[in-house]
Amino acid sequence: SATASAALQEGVITTKTRIFDPGHISLEHEYDPSVSTPFFCWNRGGHGWLNVVGALAHSCNVFFYEVAGGYYDESHRQEGLGSERLGRYARGFGLGQPTLIELYGEAEGRVPTKEWLAEWSGEFWTTGLTYDMGIGQANTLATPLQMANVTAAVANGGTLFRPHLVESVLNGKGDVVAAPGGVLGHLPIDPGHL
C-alpha cells in the first residue's frame, strides 16, 4: 500500500491506469540484452489487466514491479517510482524506524538505499532491487507492528499514530476495570454469551 500511495501521489499512475500481468516479467541486462532475469508474480498464471485497486486486492507482484521500476503504456516507457521515491514514502509510513511503542528492543526494520547497499555489500543498485522494494521484499525489512501501522494509516485517511500498549479497560459506564498494574475489577460478562 505504500507503493500504491506513492505511485498515485507522484502521478506515476492514476486510478484508471491498467497494467497487464502475464505472471512474470523479464528484466534485460543493461549491457547485454541477450541476458534477462525473470521476476515472477505469486500467481504464475498472471492476473491479466489490473488497475491499482485490483492490484492491491490480488496482491499482484508484476503490477507493483512495474510501478516501482517503470512500465510500458501504449508502446512508450513510463518512468517508475525508483528506489529514492519509494524509500521516501516508506519512511513516511513509519517503515525503517521504531514505532516507539513502550517495549524494549523494538526492531527498526530497513528501508534500503543505494548507499546502504554499497556499504553493506559493495554492490550497486539495480532495477531488480527496485522491483523487490516495490513489493516489500529482498532487502526491505518491516515488523508486523510497522505493517499494522501502515494499514491503519491507509484506513484512517493518512494519520500515522504512535502505538501504545493498553492504558486501561473501561466498562460501559466509563469506569476503569483493568489497568497495566493488574485487574481493578471484573468485566461484566454474561457466561451465556461465551
Salt bridges, closest charged atoms under 4 A:
GLU10 OE1 - ARG85 NH1 3.19
GLU10 OE2 - ARG88 NH2 3.28
ASP21 OD2 - HIS47 ND1 2.83
GLU79 OE2 - ARG85 NH2 3.56
GLU84 OE2 - LYS114 NZ 3.76
GLU102 OE2 - HIS164 ND1 2.48
ASP190 OD2 - HIS193 ND1 3.00
